Amino acid sequence: MPANSSRGLSRRSLVRAALAIGGSSALAACQAAERGPDEEPSDSPAYPRGVDDPAELPDRQHAWDDYLVNSVHGTTTQSQHQLLLGLSYEGSIPPTTAERDQVENALRGLERAFQWGSGLDTSGSVNNGLLFMLGYAPRYLDRVDIAVDGLQPPETLLEELDEDPAMAADFDALLLLDSDYASVLLAAEEALFGEKETLNGVPVEDRLTGVFDVTTRRTGVIGKGRPAQELDNDDIPEDAPLSMGFRAGFDNSLPPEDIATRSSGQFAGGTTLVVSRIKTHLDDWYEQSHRQRMKEMYCPAHDYEDVGDIGDRMGDHSGITEENVGDLEELAAEHGIVGHAQKVASARDEDFQPKILRRSEGVATDDVDGSSFNFSSIQTDTRKFLAVRRAMQTDEYDVDVPADRHGIVDYLGTRSRSTFLVPPRAQRALPSNR
Ligand code: HEM
């Protein structure tokens, strides 16, 4: 391997490790690595600044599509680094005006310091800004007398899926942050919960400390070649964007944001967020041939000629058609396989539009014993997530296909689920009906 590329590799591993560890020394190491050896780490703006006036930002916290990078295929591409902060609420019930102002100002601080994602000019090839959303769990909402139609507690999701309700995360709120630069995420976290006094050169005026505590940190990466670099597993194809070896997220399989936006009620303009932590049993997965994995991941009717090694030949379409879904039983009988994408597409709406928008996915970089996946999706109602997730279950189908050839569900193990209301930006600071 040429010296340059091995340096690049270790630099990326350092960046990933720094984000997983967190804290101010990790931030310094990460900044130095991401800026390169010739640039002195400093508090001068290293990334494009954001805006002072929140009116310049979209009303929705989840308005990300126009601010994500577009791939060569024209499809929105997820940011490479992901940070999920599970929060406990430490403030008053009901929240005081001072606490609300503190939260709002702390979040505005992030928006002043960093551009919202890649900016509106999505011709750029990098999200050198920050995208984030703050969601509230039923645990918090119950205490402030907010009932949200279409927001189920995680225990209900787990019970409905025959999983252990003890895997419900005990978060009161969750802050989900994405960027192509790990140091942007680390710096934002240090400004919100640490002692950092300037953020991208902008003075930090308020923090979340005292109102929220971070109880859980999860980190993840996604993108071409990332999983092979980050995980200690030689089976993962070198170029694959996800640990299971294939591309995900196409124009036809990611619905427009409007589909996931609530149109009525107290939080019209908001959405619901489901966040899961899933173990991925990669050794078993990679014991199978490429052909088998490809058909289990997408659909038995997909051929290597159309998919390629990692889905690279598929352009902006996942190749899943209404016919693939309608012929599921015949294809299962012919191939002895059912596809993951084929199954979940059976839960699309009457216009054959997916009901959930996968928002931020990441191959976990904080799992020390094995491999995991951070899954998150937004939708108007968590029952839609449930319908899609149920479509992955083997017993939903009357086909004679062994579990290990029935999509990917046999290679996954749920470890945690959580659900949140993500209010529109104007209502994001400690909503309350008390
Ligand atoms: C954890 C490992 C998972 C991996 C590696 C994975 C990977 C993929 C891939 C490669 C596709 C096909 C490409 C595409 O259309 O984006 C896909 C589609 C999809 N997956 Fe997954 N997936 C995982 C878990 C899940 C889970 C837990 C859900 C939740 C219910 C889910 C929901 C979906 C949906 C909704 C689609 C699009 C289906 C459509 O076209 O209508 N996936 N996934």
Boltz pocket constraint, residues with backbone or C-beta under 6 A from the ligand:
constraints:
  - pocket:
      binder: B
      contacts: [[A, 242], [A, 244], [A, 246], [A, 247], [A, 248], [A, 249], [A, 250], [A, 252], [A, 253], [A, 254], [A, 278], [A, 280], [A, 297], [A, 298], [A, 318], [A, 320], [A, 340], [A, 341], [A, 344], [A, 345], [A, 346], [A, 348], [A, 353], [A, 354], [A, 356], [A, 373], [A, 375], [A, 385], [A, 388], [A, 389], [A, 408], [A, 412]]
      max_distance: 6.0
